[in-house]
């Protein structure tokens, strides 16, 4: 059986699509990378329409680490909208939930 499989989507590709969405929505955000931040810092942190958010981006089927979950909890306690995002569609849904909540 020679079934063709697509390669798994890369986290960086999901982040790139989400960044385009955030740019379109005129969000201010930073992409966390590198060794100069606390372990577990969410991948995308910023504001959109005055609402703070912190999103950890993962490939489908993957979950945030305990450190990442702890950082998301800290952001939520500080008033931010937090989510673990696995796709562009989940990012759209997270934005909608933020606006519906406010």
N, C-alpha and C positions, 0 to 999 in steps of 0.2 A: 504494500500500500504506500503510494508516494504522495500522500496528502501534503499540500503546501501549507506551511505555517508562516504567519507574519512574525517578524521579530518583536519581542516584547517592547512596549513603549518605554522610553527612558524618562526618568524623573525630570531631567533638564528640559525635555520637550514639553512636558506638562507645564513646567514653570514658565517657559517661553510663551506658551499660549495664554496662560493666566496673566502674564505681564502685559500682553497686547490688550486683553480685556480691561485691565486696570488703567492702562494708558487711555483707552477709549473712554473710560468713565472719569477721566481726569483725576485719578487718585494720586496721592503722594504716598510713596512706599519705598522701602529699601529691601534689597535681596541680601539676606544674611549668608555669607560664605567666609571661609577661611578660619584661621585660628585666633582671631582677635576678639572673639565674643565668648560669652558664657556657654558652656556645653548645653545643648538642647535648645538654643535660641531658634525660634520659628524661622522658616525659610523666607517668608514675606511678612513684613510689619509696616503698618502705615495707617492712613486715614482716607476715607472716601465719604464725601458729603458730610464731613465733620464727625464721622464715626470711626473710632480707632479699631483696628483689626490686627490679628496675628494668625497667620495660617502656616501650618506645616504641610508640605506637599509630599505625597508618597505615590509610588506606582500602584496601580490597582492590585488589590490583594495584600498589600503591605500595611503595617500599622506603625504609629509613632512609637518611639522608644519611651521608656519610663521617664528619662530626663526631659524629653520633648513634651510629654504629657504634663509634667510638673511645670514647665515653663508656660505652656498654654493655660494651665490653671492659674498661675500667677497673673497672666495677662487678663484673664476673665475676672479675677478678683479686683483688678484695677479698673474694670469697666470696659474692657475691650471685647469685641466680638471675635471668638476664636473658632477654628475648625481644622480638622485634618481633611485635606482636599486630595482627591484621587483623579480628578478629570476637570476639563474646562466646564462641563455641565454642572459639576458640584460647586465650582467657583461661582457660576451664575446664580445657582440656588442659594449659596451663602450670602451673596450680595442682596438678593431679594429678601432673605430672612432678616438681614440687618435693617433694611429700609422698612419692612413691615413691623419690626419690633419697636422702632423709634416712633 
